[in-house]
């Protein structure tokens, strides 16, 4: 029930009637009026016992900020998830890690024997040898020309061949570097491709085994995820979007450990609403140096929203002809019934969107006695 205090007031009125109140609500035992109604205003005269039952308060700010409790999921930062692929086809010689292993950047993950990689390494050696030959040819041509023999065109041809050899070596080295280092290196005649870790992290997926063939260069062989910092992603309902913004404080409680509270702040709000759930994703970055958080964990996020606006106690609300009203003091012991529209609420307070201004004095308790 959204506003239980209003229904409590209606129930209380029914109980007073059932208790055998034989006199009208506006008449005391000696015949004097308990309250009068004139021009829509209720006046409680001096001597009326109702005065002792009424509590007057001031409409103002909320004593406690309302909060949202939203289901959430722990997710890895996509910028810290590295999928390992083989740039060439070949046969897997060895797999040096297992699922769940912690790895360091540059660590060898696997070794693949590949003809394409061997060809790329051979191209580097051939290009280096061709460059040396072109350099010696150029030196000879320049020496002959300096001695007065030979033609200028011979020197120019030697220089062109030398330049082309340099470009070819650069291309071959770039190609080999893009594929990855070779086991043992060219000096030791190594031709096998080494797959190394691009970052620190944990092996969260593994789809390769020694002896298997790699025939699809687009297939993911392994995934290394850095879990030092993770996302906690909450899905905020469309009706509460106006209450959430970047920078708000949040408390994260894991389903696996609901007693522990992780404090965070909203770092990003998805600008696009999810079409199937009508919710908007908000993300908080949480440090995970101790490894307590794990991707795909369930959690609950409590967001302390703003408490702007006019707030009144739940006990000040009255139901009158299917409308929600409050009694506003317009003079000494004189009150005006006013319709209000409500917004957010806590267990004890409710936000008044319209019909009431901050600082106005209202009947916060006992108003049911004047609810004629």
N, C-alpha and C positions, 0 to 999 in steps of 0.2 A: 504494500500500500504506500503510495508516494508521499502523502501528507497525513500521517496517522493522528496528529493533534486535532485536526478538524473533525475527524470522525469521532474522536474521543469527546469533543465538545457536544456533538449531537447525542451521543450515548448518555452523557452526564445529564443533559436536559431531560431525556426520557426517564432516567432514574429518579430525578427530582419529582417528576410528575407522579411516578408510580409510588413514591414514598408517602403520598397522601397530602400534598400541599393543597389545602382546601381554599386558600385565598389566592386572588390573582397575583401574578409575579410583581406587579407594580404597586401593591398595597401592603402596608405593614399591619401588625396585629391591632394597633389602636385606630386603624382607619386612615392613617397618614400615608401619603404616597411614598413608595420606596424609590421610584424614579418617575420622571415625566418625559414625554416625547412631544416636542413642539417644533414645527418647521423642519422636521428631519433630524433634529438634535435631541440627544438624550441628556437630561439633567438629573443628577443625584442630589437631592436636597440635604441640608444639614440634619443630622439625627437619623438618617437612613442607615440601617445596619449593613447595607451593601457597601458603604464606604470602607468598612473594615475588611471587606473581602476583595476589593479591587487593588491591583498592583499596577502602578504607572511606570513606564520606562521610556527610554529614548531610542528611536531608530537610528542605527549607525552602521559601523563596519562590523564584519564578522569577527567573532572572538577566536575562531579557528579556521584556517584556510581549508576550503573543501579540497578533496583529492580525488583522483581517478585511479582505479585499480584495473590494469589492462594486462591480458595475457601476452607473453613475449617468448621469444626464442633466441638462444645464443647462436650467433653466426660468425663465421670467419670473415675477416676483411678481404674482399675480393682482390685487393691490391697485394695481398700477402699469400695468395694461393697460386703456386707455380705448378703447372702441368708439364711433365717431362715427356718429350716426344723424341723419336729418333729421326734425324734429318736425312738418313739414308736407309736403304733396305739392307738386311744382312741376318746373321745368326748370333743369338745371344750367347756369349762365351761365359759370363759370370754375372751374378747379381750379388752385390756386396752389402745390401741392407735388407731388413725385414720390415714388415708392416708394424707401425708404431715406434720405430727407431727414431731417436733424435739425431739429426745430422747437422753438420756445420757447412757453411758456404765453401765451395770448392772441393768438398769430399767426393770421392769416387762412389758413384751409385751402382753402375753396371758397365760392362765392357761388351762391345759388339764387333764381330768380325764382318767387315763389309768391303766388297769389291769397289764400290763407288768411293768409299773413303780412302782405300788404298790407292785408287787412281788419282784422287785429289792430292795425296801426299807425293805421289810420283811426279805429278805435274809441277809441284814446287821444286823438286830436285832437278827436273829437266830444264825448267825455266832458269834456275840458278846457274846451271852449267852453260846454257846458251848465252847468258849474260856475260859470263867470264870469257867465252870465246869471242863475243862481239867486242868486249873491252880490249882484248889482245889484238884483234884485227884493226880496231881504231888506232891503237898505239902504233902499230906497224905502218899504217897508211900515213899517219901524221909524221912519223920518222922519215919515211921515204920522201914525203913532200918537203920536209925541212932540208933534206940533203940535195934537193934540186931535181929529184926524179918524181915520176908519177904525175897524175893530173888532179886538179881540184875536185873533179867529179868522183874520184875514188875516195877521197877523204869525206866528201859529203855522203856518199853511199855508206861508208863505215859508220859515220855518226848516226845516220838514220837507223841502221841495223842495231846499233847500241841502244838508241832510245826505245826502239820497239821491244828489245829484249828486257829493258828495265820495266816497261809497262806490263809485259807478259808475266814477269816475276811478281809484280805487285798484284795482278789479277789472281794468279795461282795461290799466293799466300792468303789473300782475302777470302777466296773460296774455301781453302783448308781451314782457316780460322773460324769461318761461319759454321763449319761442320762440328768442330770441337777438337780437343787435343787427341794425339795418338798415344797408345800405350807404349812406353819406352822411348818415344820420340824418334825423329828421322835418323839421328846419329846411331841409334841401336837397331835400326831397321824396323821400327814398330809401325804397324799398319792398322791395328785394331782401334776402333773409336771408343773413347771414354765418355760416358754420360756422368756429369758432375752436378752437384747440388748448386742451384743458383742463389740460394739464401739459407740462413739458419731456419730450422723448423723441424716438423715431425712428418714422417712418411704416413700419410692418411689414406693412400690408395696405392695398390700394387697389382699390376696385371702383366707380369713377365716372369719367365723362368729360364734357367740355363738350358741351352739346346733348342729353344723355340726360335722360329723364324719371324723376323720383322719384315712384313711385306707392305704395310700401309704406313707411310710416313706421317699420316694425320692421326693415327691411333695413340691415345694417351697410355703410356707404359707405367707411369708412376706419378703421384702427386705429393708435393712437399708443401705443407702449410705452416706458416709462422703463427703460433698461437700465443705469442707474448702479449698481444693486444687483440681483443675480440669485440665484435658488435653484439649488443643486446637490442633486438628489434621488436618493438611493440606495435600492435595494430590498433589505432585509435578509431572509435566509431565516428561516422560522419557527423552525428549530432553533437559531438564534443570537440570538433576541430578548432572552434574559436577559442577554446580554453588552453590550447597547447601551442607552444612556440619554442624556438631554439634558445637554449640557455637555461631553461627551467630545471630545477633540481628534481631528482628522481631517486627512488629507493628500489633496488633490485633484490628479489628473494627467489632463490632457486627452489624448484620442486624437490630436488634432492637434499636440500638443507634449508628448510623454511625459516629456521631460527636466525640464520646469518643474514645480515643486511649489508648490501654492497651499494655505496653511494656513488651516484653518477649525475651527469647533466646531459640534457638532450643536445646532441651535436648536429643533427641534420633531420629535416622533415621532408619526406618525399613529396614533391610537388604534384604527383599524379595519384588520384584516388584509385584503389583497387576495384575494378568493375564488378567482380564476382562477390566480394565481401562487403563492399561499400565502406571500407576502412582505409585509413591512411597510415603508412608505416613511418615511425619515428625511430631514430637510431641513437644509441648511446655507446661511446667508446669506453671500454672497461679494461684496465690493466690486469694481466693474468700471469704475473711473474711466478706465482706459486703453482700454476697449472690447475687450480681448482675448477675453473670453467672449462667446459668442453663443447665444441661445436655441436649443435642440434639439441642441447639441453633445453628443457622447458623452464620458464620463470614467470614471475608476476612483477610488474612494474607499477609502483605507486608514484604518481606525479602530483606534486603539490601545485594546484592551479591558483590563479589570482583570486582575491576576495574583494574586488572592486564592487561598487554599487551599494544599495541600501539593504541592510539585513535586519530581520526582526525575529523574535523567538517564535518557535512553532506554536507555543501556547497562546500567541496573540491572534492567531487565525480563527475566523468564525465562518461557518457556512450559513448563507442567507439566500434562500430561493435559488439554489444551485450556483451561487456566486460566492467567491471567497472575499471576505471583507475584514477590515480591522477598524477599531474604534480609536479615532484621533481626537486628542484633547484640543478644544477650541476656546475654552475658558475654564475658570475654576469649577471643577466637577461637572463640566459640560463636554459632551463628546459627539463627534460626527461620524456616522458610519460611512466608510469609503471602500469602494471596490479596488482590488489590487490584482496585478498579474505577477505570477511567481516564476522564478528561474531555478538556479541551483539550490541545493539544500544540504545540510549536514544533519546529524541526529537531533540537534537541538535548535538549529536556526535555519532560516529560509531566506533566499534573496528575493527582494521585491523589485521587479523590473519596472513597474509603473504604478502610480497611485499613491506613492508615499515618498517623502523627501527626507534626506538625512537631517537629523536633529529634531524632527517632530516627535512630540510626546504621544505615546499610544498606551492603551490598556494591554499589558502583557500577561495578566492573569486575572481570572474572574469575569472576563467579558461575557461569558455564557449567561451570567445573571442578568445582563442587559440585552440579551439576544431575543427580542420579542418577535 
